[in-house]
Amino acid sequence: MGLFDALLGRSKVKGPAPDRLFAITTAAIFLETGPQIKTRGSAAIVFQPLATGDFAQIVTEMEAVVRSTGEETGTTLTTSDDTYGYRWMVLHDDDIEDLAVGVNAVSDALALGGYGNRVLCAVFAFEQADGHPVYFIYNYKRGTWYPFVPDTAPTRPQQRSTERELQIKAQLGSELPVEQELERWFPLWGIPI
């Protein structure tokens, strides 16, 4: 905070710690050995693209970087746009650390280019022992995680299992910096991972 901010009573909002994204790598070990929730080997960074040359260049360069490093790590990349106008840059790799590094590289490049505010979230796909999906969503603006468990019953489209989400939160304990305000646990429907 600067001198003028202090004199005028303004305070700056502290941004989230960048290492919070990487908490998923240690949490994944706990999830697999404890509650029997294992990675599906995919993650995505979700952002709202802009139709500017600068933004397009950053995205193109990051896709090239992820693809070239993926040749060494085994990470593959696909992209898709959803009906809300968001781009999903999806990484596939059995190593959760490689996924976290790739997602972080893309978010860092967007932030350095001045487009950090265009990033919605990161999503890491997991599954329970019964094969049902569990997604861990990282909110960049808050620097927190939350579980999202869609109800897979065909008679209940776009329903979530709030009870299971709260169970997972309780099981995680301090393994992940979980969002404490439950009203900020936004569902994401149509996740392409």
C-alpha positions in Angstrom: 0.0 0.0 0.0 1.4 3.4 -1.0 1.4 6.6 1.1 -1.6 8.1 -0.7 -3.6 5.0 -0.2 -2.9 5.0 3.5 -3.8 8.7 3.8 -7.0 8.3 1.8 -8.0 5.1 3.7 -7.8 2.9 0.6 -6.4 -0.6 0.8 -5.3 -2.9 -2.0 -6.8 -6.3 -2.3 -4.1 -8.9 -1.9 -3.9 -11.4 -4.7 -4.0 -15.1 -4.2 -0.7 -16.9 -3.5 0.4 -18.6 -6.8 1.5 -21.8 -5.0 -2.1 -22.6 -4.1 -2.7 -24.0 -7.5 0.0 -26.6 -6.9 -1.7 -27.8 -3.7 -3.6 -30.1 -5.9 -0.5 -32.2 -6.4 -0.1 -33.2 -2.7 -3.9 -33.3 -2.2 -4.1 -35.9 -5.1 -1.9 -38.3 -3.1 -4.1 -37.9 -0.1 -7.3 -38.3 -2.1 -6.1 -41.5 -3.7 -4.8 -43.2 -0.5 -7.7 -41.9 1.8 -11.1 -41.4 0.2 -10.2 -43.4 -2.9 -10.6 -40.5 -5.3 -8.1 -40.7 -8.2 -7.1 -38.4 -11.0 -8.6 -39.0 -14.5 -5.4 -37.6 -16.0 -6.9 -34.3 -17.3 -7.2 -30.7 -16.3 -8.3 -27.5 -18.0 -7.8 -23.8 -17.7 -10.9 -21.9 -18.6 -10.7 -18.3 -19.9 -12.8 -15.8 -21.9 -10.9 -15.1 -25.1 -10.6 -11.6 -26.7 -10.6 -11.0 -30.4 -7.4 -9.0 -30.3 -4.1 -9.9 -32.0 -2.2 -9.6 -28.8 -4.4 -12.0 -26.9 -4.5 -14.5 -29.8 -0.7 -14.4 -30.0 -0.3 -15.2 -26.3 -2.8 -18.1 -26.6 -1.1 -19.4 -29.7 2.4 -19.2 -28.2 1.2 -21.0 -25.0 -0.4 -23.8 -27.0 2.9 -24.2 -28.8 4.9 -24.2 -25.6 2.6 -26.8 -23.9 2.7 -29.0 -27.0 6.5 -28.8 -27.3 7.1 -29.5 -23.6 4.4 -32.2 -23.8 6.6 -34.1 -26.2 9.0 -34.6 -23.2 6.4 -35.1 -20.5 3.7 -36.9 -22.4 1.2 -34.0 -22.0 -1.3 -33.6 -24.8 -3.5 -30.5 -25.5 -6.9 -29.9 -27.0 -9.1 -26.8 -27.0 -12.8 -26.2 -27.3 -15.2 -23.3 -26.8 -18.4 -23.7 -24.8 -21.8 -22.2 -25.4 -21.0 -19.3 -23.0 -18.0 -18.1 -25.0 -15.3 -19.5 -22.8 -12.3 -21.4 -24.1 -11.3 -24.6 -22.5 -7.6 -25.4 -22.9 -7.5 -29.1 -21.9 -4.4 -30.9 -20.9 -4.1 -34.7 -20.7 -1.4 -36.4 -18.7 -1.4 -39.2 -16.1 1.0 -37.1 -13.9 -0.9 -34.5 -11.9 2.3 -32.4 -11.5 2.6 -32.1 -15.2 -1.0 -31.0 -15.4 -0.5 -28.4 -12.7 2.6 -27.0 -14.3 0.9 -26.8 -17.7 -2.2 -25.0 -16.3 0.1 -22.6 -14.3 2.2 -21.8 -17.4 -0.9 -20.8 -19.4 -2.4 -18.7 -16.5 1.0 -17.0 -15.9 1.3 -16.1 -19.6 -2.2 -14.6 -19.7 -1.4 -12.7 -16.5 1.9 -11.4 -17.8 0.2 -10.2 -20.9 -2.3 -8.2 -18.9 -5.1 -10.7 -19.3 -5.2 -12.4 -15.9 -8.8 -11.1 -15.4 -9.9 -13.2 -18.4 -9.2 -16.4 -16.5 -12.3 -18.0 -15.0 -10.9 -21.1 -13.3 -8.9 -24.3 -13.5 -10.6 -27.6 -13.4 -8.9 -31.0 -12.5 -10.9 -34.2 -13.2 -11.0 -37.0 -10.7 -13.2 -40.0 -10.1 -14.5 -41.8 -7.1 -14.1 -45.6 -6.6 -17.5 -46.1 -8.2 -16.4 -44.3 -11.3 -18.5 -41.2 -10.7 -16.7 -37.9 -11.5 -15.4 -35.4 -9.0 -14.0 -32.1 -10.2 -11.8 -29.8 -8.2 -12.2 -26.2 -9.3 -9.6 -23.6 -8.6 -10.9 -20.0 -8.5 -8.0 -17.8 -9.5 -9.5 -14.6 -8.1 -9.9 -16.1 -4.6 -7.0 -18.5 -4.7 -9.2 -21.3 -3.3 -10.5 -24.7 -4.4 -13.8 -26.5 -4.1 -15.2 -29.8 -5.1 -17.9 -30.1 -7.7 -19.8 -33.5 -7.9 -22.4 -33.6 -10.6 -25.3 -36.0 -10.0 -25.0 -38.6 -12.8 -28.5 -39.9 -12.6 -30.2 -39.4 -16.0 -33.4 -38.4 -14.3 -31.6 -35.5 -12.6 -29.9 -33.4 -15.3 -27.8 -30.5 -14.0 -28.1 -31.5 -10.4 -25.2 -31.7 -8.0 -24.5 -33.8 -5.0 -24.0 -31.1 -2.4 -23.9 -33.7 0.3 -20.9 -35.5 -1.3 -19.2 -32.2 -2.0 -19.4 -31.4 1.8 -18.1 -34.9 2.7 -15.1 -34.4 0.4 -14.5 -31.0 1.9 -14.5 -32.5 5.4 -12.2 -35.4 4.3 -9.7 -32.9 2.7 -9.1 -31.1 6.0 -6.1 -28.8 5.4 -4.8 -30.6 2.2 -6.3 -27.9 0.0 -7.1 -24.3 0.6 -10.9 -24.8 0.2 -13.3 -21.9 -0.3 -15.1 -21.4 3.0 -18.1 -19.5 1.5 -20.3 -22.3 0.1 -22.2 -19.8 -2.1 -19.1 -19.4 -4.1 -19.0 -23.1 -5.1 -20.3 -22.5 -8.6 -21.3 -25.5 -10.6 -19.8 -25.9 -14.1 -22.0 -27.9 -16.4 -20.7 -29.6 -19.6 -17.1 -29.9 -18.4 -15.2 -31.4 -21.4 -12.8 -33.4 -19.3 
